[in-house]
Amino acid sequence: MSSVVPETEKAADYQRACARKEVIRPDLQLTSLPSVWVQFDMADSVRAPDRKVVPFRGHIPGGLQPGKRIIMFGVVDPRPDRFYVALTGCCGTSGEPPSDVALELCIRFRDRQAIRRACMSGSWGDAERDVPFFPFIKDQPFKLEIRCERSRFRVFVDGEQLCNFQHRLTSLCHIDTMWIKGSVSVTKLA
């Protein structure tokens, strides 16, 4: 299982808090502080701070490869419109995903759809919409799991398979960023 490491613009604040010994989670140790990412050395039983601010952009260490899973625990907003989860390459500095998106999952509440699509070199491919059920309920928690397999992604919600999405990009190892935005609160990523 992989971890998503949160990007932070508050790295300097974290360093100051550590210097003042105001660290809320003493069980986490800062192991590196590159200009963009803050990475923590975590024991198996230790979790990163729970709640993530949405919109969220986080690094997937080592990129995607068959066998990797990304797990998101969240709560749908009380008055949801839609939310997005995107797996992209080379995050850059802009507020939007870059030109290569291996999977964008758009959950739309008005028409109860889970739309999947990919973007290659800035061109969006055809969207897939069919799902056997719509598992997201306003103001309710859920567990979303994206499994990367050799030829496809498999998406599960609360342990039930929601859909598959065939890989459109061939260099999965370059897919190293996760974006989340919209009508959702993220309580944990793993």
NORTA-V251164 format. One record per residue. RES is the residue in one small letter. PSI is psi in degrees with one decimal (NA if undefined). Layout:
BEGIN
res:RES psi:PSI
res:RES psi:PSI
END
This chain:
BEGIN
res:m psi:141.5
res:s psi:164.7
res:s psi:146.0
res:v psi:124.0
res:v psi:121.6
res:p psi:140.4
res:e psi:149.3
res:t psi:138.4
res:e psi:1.9
res:k psi:25.2
res:a psi:-40.2
res:a psi:-39.0
res:d psi:-40.3
res:y psi:-44.0
res:q psi:-42.5
res:r psi:-41.4
res:a psi:-39.4
res:c psi:-41.9
res:a psi:-34.0
res:r psi:3.2
res:k psi:40.2
res:e psi:23.1
res:v psi:124.0
res:i psi:-34.4
res:r psi:83.9
res:p psi:-14.1
res:d psi:-6.6
res:l psi:136.1
res:q psi:130.6
res:l psi:119.9
res:t psi:-22.9
res:s psi:154.4
res:l psi:69.1
res:p psi:175.7
res:s psi:-22.9
res:v psi:-39.4
res:w psi:146.9
res:v psi:123.3
res:q psi:142.0
res:f psi:145.2
res:d psi:111.1
res:m psi:136.5
res:a psi:161.3
res:d psi:-33.1
res:s psi:-1.4
res:v psi:137.3
res:r psi:153.5
res:a psi:161.9
res:p psi:137.9
res:d psi:-68.8
res:r psi:135.0
res:k psi:142.3
res:v psi:130.5
res:v psi:130.8
res:p psi:146.6
res:f psi:141.1
res:r psi:125.1
res:g psi:155.3
res:h psi:137.3
res:i psi:102.7
res:p psi:128.8
res:g psi:-2.1
res:g psi:-175.9
res:l psi:153.1
res:q psi:157.2
res:p psi:134.5
res:g psi:-18.0
res:k psi:144.6
res:r psi:144.5
res:i psi:127.1
res:i psi:130.9
res:m psi:125.0
res:f psi:130.9
res:g psi:175.5
res:v psi:128.9
res:v psi:140.0
res:d psi:157.1
res:p psi:-31.3
res:r psi:73.4
res:p psi:148.4
res:d psi:-60.7
res:r psi:159.8
res:f psi:158.2
res:y psi:143.3
res:v psi:124.6
res:a psi:139.0
res:l psi:115.2
res:t psi:172.1
res:g psi:149.6
res:c psi:87.0
res:c psi:-31.8
res:g psi:-156.7
res:t psi:-4.6
res:s psi:170.6
res:g psi:-1.8
res:e psi:156.9
res:p psi:153.1
res:p psi:-172.6
res:s psi:-15.9
res:d psi:115.5
res:v psi:112.9
res:a psi:-35.1
res:l psi:124.8
res:e psi:121.3
res:l psi:115.6
res:c psi:116.2
res:i psi:114.2
res:r psi:124.9
res:f psi:-36.4
res:r psi:-46.5
res:d psi:10.9
res:r psi:55.4
res:q psi:152.1
res:a psi:95.3
res:i psi:132.1
res:r psi:139.4
res:r psi:169.2
res:a psi:157.0
res:c psi:124.9
res:m psi:119.1
res:s psi:40.2
res:g psi:-2.6
res:s psi:121.4
res:w psi:135.9
res:g psi:-177.6
res:d psi:143.5
res:a psi:146.9
res:e psi:137.3
res:r psi:-20.7
res:d psi:128.6
res:v psi:148.3
res:p psi:-18.6
res:f psi:164.2
res:f psi:104.6
res:p psi:-5.7
res:f psi:130.7
res:i psi:135.6
res:k psi:138.5
res:d psi:20.5
res:q psi:147.1
res:p psi:159.3
res:f psi:163.4
res:k psi:118.8
res:l psi:126.5
res:e psi:127.8
res:i psi:117.3
res:r psi:127.3
res:c psi:118.0
res:e psi:178.2
res:r psi:-41.9
res:s psi:-3.0
res:r psi:167.6
res:f psi:143.6
res:r psi:131.6
res:v psi:126.5
res:f psi:143.9
res:v psi:123.7
res:d psi:38.6
res:g psi:-7.4
res:e psi:135.5
res:q psi:124.2
res:l psi:-43.0
res:c psi:169.4
res:n psi:159.5
res:f psi:113.9
res:q psi:141.4
res:h psi:134.4
res:r psi:-25.9
res:l psi:142.9
res:t psi:-25.0
res:s psi:74.5
res:l psi:-28.8
res:c psi:-19.2
res:h psi:-6.6
res:i psi:100.3
res:d psi:15.0
res:t psi:139.7
res:m psi:131.5
res:w psi:139.8
res:i psi:131.0
res:k psi:160.0
res:g psi:-154.0
res:s psi:60.1
res:v psi:148.5
res:s psi:134.4
res:v psi:121.4
res:t psi:-23.8
res:k psi:144.1
res:l psi:141.2
res:a psi:NA
END
